[in-house]
Each structure stands twice: as C-alpha cells, then as structure tokens.
Amino acid sequence: MEMGVCPSIQAFLDKLEAMPKMPMEHIPAAAYRVRANELMQFDQEVVEMKQVENRVLPLDGRDIPVRVYTPLGNQEILPGLVYYHGGGWVIGNLDSHDNVCRFLAKEANCIVVSVDYRLAPEHKFPTAVDDAYDSLKWIADHAEEFKIDPKRIAVGGDSAGGNLAAVTSIKAKEQEGPNIVHQLLLYPATGYKGDPPPSIMENAEGYFLTLEMMQWFSKQYFNEEKDYVNPYASPIHYSDLRNLPSATVLTAEYDPLRDEGRGYAEALKNSGVNVFYKNFNELIHGFANFIGFSPESKRALADGAKNLSKVFRAEVV
C-alpha cells in the first residue's frame, strides 16, 4: 500500500499548487532565482553556531565566496565537510542552504564550508565542476586555516550539489588530489544509462521538482546534448567507480531523481565502494531544505549526519 507524502510536506505542496504558474521556457534565469529564493524562505529556528564566517577563496582567475560554519564546543581541530548547494546549477546560494549547513555542522560535529560556485546560464558546464573541485583543493591545502583535520575531509551536497560532490570525488581520484573520506549525496542528479528510469515519469509533476523544471535546468547548464553523458555531468557514465570514497546516498520516494540516486548507489556498491543507501517513502525532492517545518525531513537529514559522524570518528587515528 502506498503511504503518500507526509502531512507536513503535503501542506507545502498544497500551498505551491495554489500559486500562479507560467511556462518555464518564458522565465529568464535571473527572474527565476528571485522567485525561488522567495519561495524557499521558511520561518525556522536557526541552529546556533560557535562561529559563522564569510570568506573568499582566491582561486585561479576567480574568487569564490564560501561560508564557514563552526559548531559549538571547544575542540581545536575538527573534521570538515565541503558542501555544494542544490538548485539545478542555476539557483541557490549560501543563504538558501544556510540552515542545512548549520544542521550538518551541529549533528556531525564538523566544520562545514559551503561553496558559492558560479551558476548557469552565465557560467555553463563545466564551470560549476571546476569551481567545486578547485575549492575543495584550496580548502584541503589550507586546512589549518579553517581548523579542519586534513585527514578527515568529506564532500556533500543536495541535488545538483550532490552531483558536484560525486563528480568532485571522481576528479580527486583521477588527479590524486585531496583524500576525501566520504561523500554525502542527498537526492543527487547522477544521470542514468539507457531509457529514463520510472521515477522520472512517475513523479513528473506535483512533487515540487517537475520534469519541466529538470529540462529547463539542463538547458541552462549544458552547452549541447552530448554533455549529458559526460562523466563530469552524469557520474553514472564514469568508466571506473572503484576506489572512490565511501558514500551515503539518500533519496525520496516522490522525486523524479529517486532512481538516479539509487542507480548510482548500486553502481558504487558493485564497484566495491562502501555505501549506505536509504529511500524515504514519505518525502519529496528538496527535503533537506524543509527541516524547519517537516519533522520527517529533519529525521532524514539527521540520518545522513549520523553516518558522516560515524565516518569521521572512525578516521581518528
């Protein structure tokens, strides 16, 4: 028997359904960002931190803003999570995922560095990938500045940010870059092989992320169709997933991306990677952003944080 979406999320979906709509193709990216930021403003309790600091990473040829979250407590050095926000590579910023990062910093007892990578369509693929990887590298090279233990650095992200975390793990393996201890992938966009998996059509509309939105995001981010199967765009197409960092992959039942996340978790597992996978039967895409009003979403994100915490503790020498 199908459970259906949990009541806290259903109330949000009902509110969304009542709002006026217009075809995505007529909405410029800049206007959509404003609309999305307004929609994602929720009244929620702010998780208290010891320190929250805005910084700028001086990368090659560009400056990338980051926000550094230090949880309450007296430890000198903590493990670190480099976090990439979701938003289809087009929307989202440091503010949109502020509470997600605070929650993860507190629950996993780690320093979180949220990366404000450049967005499409102004900066198309692979700009976000380059920003994500180069930011990780800079943070790892300057770990002591961030009071991060260089031996305990993880990457994480939701949706498009989960895509960037997965791809960054691949690039770090290829380039023998920073040693990533774990990848926390929340309903990631990881691509698929062959025909579109069932969840794309099953959840094409009515559950926040729609098929129309996904197609619009892809159009903004990619230069041409062949980019879709580039392993840096769809990591499921990467030829050798062995020896990648252990992973936590969380998906939602009522999400077009559900089967992509599951497929990537299975592909990693089949390549010998240690994977924790869980699908949440009552949730939708974007649940990490709903922790302020949805207890079910909060419990799901807490599962991810708990896994991260376990990995960090195991990595203490």
KOLTI-766787 format. One record per residue (C-alpha): residue in one letter; residue number from 1; y, z, x. Coordinates in nm, 3 decimals. Last residue first. Layout:
BEGIN
R,res,n,Y,Z,X
R,A,NUM,Y,Z,X
...
//
This chain:
BEGIN
R,res,n,Y,Z,X
R,V,317,0.787,1.432,4.395
R,V,316,0.942,1.405,4.050
R,E,315,0.815,1.078,3.901
R,A,314,0.604,1.254,3.640
R,R,313,0.913,1.426,3.503
R,F,312,1.099,1.094,3.469
R,V,311,0.804,0.931,3.294
R,K,310,0.773,1.220,3.050
R,S,309,1.148,1.210,2.977
R,L,308,1.131,0.839,2.902
R,N,307,0.846,0.902,2.661
R,K,306,1.042,1.176,2.485
R,A,305,1.349,0.951,2.463
R,G,304,1.149,0.679,2.288
R,D,303,1.001,0.927,2.041
R,A,302,1.350,1.072,1.983
R,L,301,1.464,0.721,1.885
R,A,300,1.201,0.719,1.610
R,R,299,1.284,1.073,1.494
R,K,298,1.653,0.981,1.467
R,S,297,1.570,0.669,1.269
R,E,296,1.369,0.877,1.021
R,P,295,1.654,1.130,0.994
R,S,294,1.891,0.847,0.890
R,F,293,2.264,0.919,0.872
R,G,292,2.373,0.972,1.234
R,I,291,2.059,0.813,1.381
R,F,290,2.153,0.473,1.234
R,N,289,2.248,0.293,1.557
R,A,288,1.897,0.333,1.697
R,F,287,1.768,0.179,1.372
R,G,286,1.907,-0.166,1.450
R,H,285,1.624,-0.365,1.293
R,I,284,1.466,-0.191,0.997
R,L,283,1.259,0.123,0.941
R,E,282,0.991,0.252,0.703
R,N,281,0.676,0.149,0.892
R,F,280,0.787,0.238,1.245
R,N,279,0.587,0.036,1.500
R,K,278,0.481,0.212,1.819
R,Y,277,0.388,0.084,2.163
R,F,276,0.341,0.288,2.481
R,V,275,0.261,0.051,2.766
R,N,274,0.105,0.090,3.113
R,V,273,0.109,-0.260,3.263
R,G,272,-0.230,-0.419,3.337
R,S,271,-0.140,-0.776,3.241
R,N,270,-0.307,-0.736,2.901
R,K,269,-0.080,-0.437,2.838
R,L,268,0.230,-0.643,2.921
R,A,267,0.117,-0.922,2.686
R,E,266,0.040,-0.667,2.413
R,A,265,0.386,-0.508,2.440
R,Y,264,0.541,-0.856,2.438
R,G,263,0.354,-0.952,2.122
R,R,262,0.452,-0.627,1.950
R,G,261,0.818,-0.682,2.033
R,E,260,0.805,-1.043,1.917
R,D,259,0.615,-0.937,1.603
R,R,258,0.886,-0.696,1.490
R,L,257,1.180,-0.931,1.561
R,P,256,1.234,-1.026,1.193
R,D,255,1.257,-0.651,1.122
R,Y,254,1.117,-0.464,0.823
R,E,253,0.827,-0.296,1.008
R,A,252,1.040,-0.166,1.295
R,T,251,0.957,-0.190,1.666
R,L,250,0.941,0.047,1.964
R,V,249,0.826,-0.068,2.308
R,T,248,0.795,0.195,2.583
R,A,247,0.719,0.030,2.914
R,S,246,0.564,0.085,3.256
R,P,245,0.742,-0.116,3.524
R,L,244,0.617,-0.467,3.602
R,N,243,0.319,-0.507,3.833
R,R,242,0.163,-0.791,3.634
R,L,241,0.377,-0.996,3.394
R,D,240,0.305,-1.323,3.574
R,S,239,0.414,-1.653,3.416
R,Y,238,0.721,-1.534,3.226
R,H,237,0.720,-1.700,2.884
R,I,236,0.713,-1.365,2.695
R,P,235,1.037,-1.295,2.888
R,S,234,1.235,-1.516,2.649
R,A,233,1.583,-1.578,2.793
R,Y,232,1.508,-1.513,3.161
R,P,231,1.163,-1.667,3.101
R,N,230,1.336,-1.993,2.993
R,V,229,1.172,-2.093,2.665
R,Y,228,1.488,-2.076,2.454
R,D,227,1.697,-2.236,2.731
R,K,226,1.526,-2.567,2.645
R,E,225,1.729,-2.578,2.324
R,E,224,2.066,-2.603,2.493
R,N,223,2.353,-2.386,2.613
R,F,222,2.223,-2.061,2.464
R,Y,221,2.432,-1.764,2.359
R,Q,220,2.642,-1.881,2.062
R,K,219,2.367,-2.095,1.907
R,S,218,2.116,-1.815,1.957
R,F,217,2.346,-1.569,1.777
R,W,216,2.383,-1.809,1.482
R,Q,215,2.007,-1.862,1.457
R,M,214,1.949,-1.486,1.460
R,M,213,2.219,-1.434,1.197
R,E,212,2.061,-1.693,0.963
R,L,211,1.719,-1.533,1.015
R,T,210,1.868,-1.206,0.897
R,L,209,1.929,-0.872,1.065
R,F,208,2.028,-0.622,0.794
R,Y,207,1.698,-0.616,0.601
R,G,206,1.758,-0.843,0.302
R,E,205,1.677,-1.171,0.468
R,A,204,1.424,-1.335,0.699
R,N,203,1.195,-1.030,0.692
R,E,202,0.868,-1.203,0.604
R,M,201,0.990,-1.527,0.767
R,I,200,1.048,-1.380,1.114
R,S,199,0.772,-1.121,1.072
R,P,198,0.504,-1.393,1.050
R,P,197,0.538,-1.518,1.413
R,P,196,0.725,-1.845,1.475
R,D,195,0.476,-2.111,1.585
R,G,194,0.379,-2.142,1.951
R,K,193,0.479,-1.876,2.203
R,Y,192,0.724,-1.599,2.120
R,G,191,1.058,-1.463,2.241
R,T,190,1.145,-1.118,2.382
R,A,189,1.418,-1.000,2.144
R,P,188,1.360,-0.625,2.177
R,Y,187,1.305,-0.378,1.889
R,L,186,1.392,-0.092,2.130
R,L,185,1.265,-0.158,2.483
R,L,184,1.266,0.139,2.722
R,Q,183,1.165,0.003,3.062
R,H,182,1.026,0.246,3.321
R,V,181,1.025,0.339,3.691
R,I,180,1.254,0.059,3.812
R,N,179,1.248,0.015,4.192
R,P,178,1.569,-0.173,4.266
R,G,177,1.529,-0.525,4.401
R,E,176,1.218,-0.695,4.534
R,Q,175,1.375,-1.018,4.411
R,E,174,1.091,-1.110,4.178
R,K,173,1.018,-0.752,4.066
R,A,172,1.387,-0.674,4.009
R,K,171,1.424,-1.003,3.821
R,I,170,1.134,-0.916,3.589
R,S,169,1.270,-0.567,3.517
R,T,168,1.612,-0.724,3.449
R,V,167,1.443,-0.958,3.200
R,A,166,1.294,-0.666,3.005
R,A,165,1.623,-0.470,3.009
R,L,164,1.817,-0.783,2.906
R,N,163,1.583,-0.847,2.610
R,G,162,1.612,-0.483,2.509
R,G,161,1.990,-0.534,2.516
R,A,160,1.948,-0.833,2.283
R,S,159,1.758,-0.593,2.050
R,D,158,1.804,-0.243,2.195
R,G,157,1.827,-0.148,2.560
R,G,156,1.664,0.031,2.849
R,V,155,1.634,0.043,3.225
R,A,154,1.485,0.327,3.429
R,I,153,1.590,0.484,3.759
R,R,152,1.392,0.771,3.910
R,K,151,1.363,0.714,4.285
R,P,150,1.741,0.665,4.321
R,D,149,1.800,1.016,4.177
R,I,148,2.134,0.977,3.999
R,K,147,2.446,1.179,4.084
R,F,146,2.651,0.868,3.993
R,E,145,2.797,0.844,4.341
R,E,144,2.451,0.923,4.483
R,A,143,2.305,0.621,4.303
R,H,142,2.539,0.375,4.476
R,D,141,2.277,0.111,4.565
R,A,140,2.096,0.180,4.235
R,I,139,2.421,0.141,4.037
R,W,138,2.507,-0.184,4.218
R,K,137,2.157,-0.325,4.162
R,L,136,2.159,-0.231,3.792
R,S,135,2.499,-0.395,3.751
R,D,134,2.377,-0.710,3.929
R,Y,133,2.079,-0.730,3.693
R,A,132,2.272,-0.687,3.369
R,D,131,2.566,-0.906,3.476
R,D,130,2.330,-1.185,3.584
R,V,129,2.135,-1.162,3.258
R,A,128,2.456,-1.158,3.050
R,T,127,2.579,-1.470,3.233
R,P,126,2.251,-1.663,3.183
R,F,125,2.328,-1.773,2.913
R,K,124,2.682,-1.822,2.777
R,H,123,3.005,-1.642,2.858
R,E,122,3.278,-1.718,2.603
R,P,121,3.002,-1.770,2.344
R,A,120,2.876,-1.519,2.446
R,L,119,2.943,-1.172,2.585
R,R,118,3.006,-1.020,2.927
R,Y,117,2.808,-0.708,3.016
R,D,116,2.952,-0.370,2.914
R,V,115,2.682,-0.157,3.082
R,S,114,2.596,0.193,2.959
R,V,113,2.504,0.429,3.244
R,V,112,2.290,0.714,3.114
R,I,111,2.236,1.025,3.325
R,C,110,1.913,1.194,3.226
R,N,109,1.786,1.483,3.018
R,A,108,1.564,1.258,2.803
R,E,107,1.697,1.409,2.477
R,K,106,2.055,1.463,2.597
R,A,105,2.111,1.134,2.776
R,L,104,1.923,0.945,2.502
R,F,103,2.142,1.096,2.228
R,R,102,2.465,1.033,2.417
R,C,101,2.361,0.671,2.480
R,V,100,2.282,0.608,2.113
R,N,99,2.607,0.781,2.017
R,D,98,2.818,0.549,2.232
R,H,97,2.638,0.232,2.124
R,S,96,2.925,0.062,1.938
R,D,95,3.181,0.215,2.175
R,L,94,3.047,0.057,2.495
R,N,93,3.034,-0.286,2.333
R,G,92,2.859,-0.481,2.058
R,I,91,2.883,-0.847,1.958
R,V,90,2.772,-1.179,2.111
R,W,89,2.456,-1.115,2.320
R,G,88,2.278,-1.076,1.982
R,G,87,2.437,-0.732,1.934
R,G,86,2.236,-0.482,2.138
R,H,85,2.359,-0.254,2.415
R,Y,84,2.224,-0.251,2.770
R,Y,83,2.138,0.088,2.923
R,V,82,2.082,0.189,3.286
R,L,81,1.887,0.515,3.258
R,G,80,1.913,0.763,3.545
R,P,79,1.713,1.062,3.671
R,L,78,1.925,1.368,3.751
R,I,77,2.088,1.520,4.059
R,E,76,2.289,1.844,4.076
R,Q,75,2.125,2.003,3.774
R,N,74,2.352,2.243,3.587
R,G,73,2.314,2.154,3.222
R,L,72,2.486,1.945,2.953
R,P,71,2.417,1.572,2.972
R,T,70,2.606,1.328,3.198
R,Y,69,2.703,0.999,3.031
R,V,68,2.854,0.717,3.239
R,R,67,3.038,0.432,3.067
R,V,66,3.045,0.092,3.236
R,P,65,3.307,-0.182,3.277
R,I,64,3.205,-0.492,3.475
R,D,63,3.450,-0.641,3.725
R,R,62,3.396,-1.000,3.831
R,G,61,3.354,-1.228,4.133
R,D,60,3.075,-1.025,4.299
R,L,59,3.060,-0.693,4.125
R,P,58,3.327,-0.421,4.134
R,L,57,3.168,-0.185,3.878
R,V,56,3.434,-0.027,3.656
R,R,55,3.419,0.330,3.532
R,N,54,3.454,0.518,3.204
R,E,53,3.337,0.879,3.226
R,V,52,3.160,1.104,2.979
R,Q,51,3.094,1.456,3.107
R,K,50,2.892,1.765,3.013
R,M,49,2.801,1.588,2.691
R,E,48,2.821,1.688,2.325
R,V,47,2.638,1.470,2.075
R,V,46,2.896,1.345,1.823
R,E,45,2.804,1.426,1.464
R,Q,44,2.820,1.116,1.256
R,D,43,3.051,0.929,1.027
R,F,42,2.944,0.570,1.076
R,Q,41,3.145,0.278,1.209
R,M,40,2.892,-0.006,1.233
R,L,39,3.052,-0.216,0.959
R,E,38,3.393,-0.206,1.127
R,N,37,3.247,-0.318,1.459
R,A,36,3.059,-0.598,1.285
R,R,35,3.372,-0.730,1.114
R,V,34,3.577,-0.727,1.435
R,R,33,3.296,-0.894,1.630
R,Y,32,3.255,-1.155,1.356
R,A,31,3.620,-1.253,1.387
R,A,30,3.586,-1.308,1.764
R,A,29,3.260,-1.503,1.719
R,P,28,3.412,-1.751,1.472
R,I,27,3.263,-1.737,1.121
R,H,26,3.206,-2.066,0.940
R,E,25,2.844,-2.106,1.058
R,M,24,2.769,-1.754,0.933
R,P,23,2.801,-1.858,0.567
R,M,22,3.019,-1.611,0.377
R,K,21,2.936,-1.277,0.224
R,P,20,3.115,-1.021,0.007
R,M,19,2.975,-0.665,0.040
R,A,18,2.739,-0.528,-0.227
R,E,17,2.429,-0.613,-0.022
R,L,16,2.558,-0.403,0.267
R,K,15,2.596,-0.096,0.047
R,D,14,2.243,-0.148,-0.083
R,L,13,2.117,-0.187,0.275
R,F,12,2.277,0.145,0.376
R,A,11,2.119,0.322,0.077
R,Q,10,1.785,0.164,0.170
R,I,9,1.817,0.307,0.521
R,S,8,1.840,0.667,0.399
R,P,7,1.573,0.602,0.132
R,C,6,1.302,0.479,0.376
R,V,5,1.219,0.107,0.355
R,G,4,0.902,0.023,0.167
R,M,3,0.570,0.203,0.188
R,E,2,0.342,-0.092,0.134
R,M,1,0.000,0.000,0.000
//
